[in-house]
Amino acid sequence: MKKLILTTANKAILLLLIFLGFACDSDDDFNGNVEYGSFSADFKATGTIVDKSTLNRLSGIQVAMGGDTVYSGQNGEYVITVRNSPNIQKYDISFVDTNMIYPPKDTVLDFSDEMFENGDEWYKGIKTMQVDIKLEPNEFPN
């Protein structure tokens, strides 16, 4: 009798673990770090940030993508790279002026049309996209 109860309990635990394993296997919402032994790829956005009306290059603009953050340099240029699963091809990218002269600007980058470069077996390579941004200053009432 005791053996029957233990065997039944073991089977129930095994079924529960199998169910949890499949339930956690969805890549739809995956946005975590790539683990050792996983395929990986780099997604790189580069560009220049300028004032829309004067075309002056803007420095110190915060650029955030995929959990990483950089700031545009003195010449308004930025480079941001995210390493993730090669299956994830779309990234939200935001441009924020911490001085609040320009309102934040958000967009989605879709790397699906770009080709991987310099890859190998586990590391699929890098996809690069040029994204130049024009920010329009806030309008303050007189």
Secondary structure, DSSP 8 states (H G I E B T S, - for coil): -HHHHHHHHHHHHHHHHHHHHHHTT--TT--S---TTS-EEEEEEEEEEEETTT--B--SEEEEETTEEEE--TTSEEEEEEEE-TT--EEEEEEEETTSSS--EEEEEEGGGS--BS--SSEEEEEEEE--EEE-------
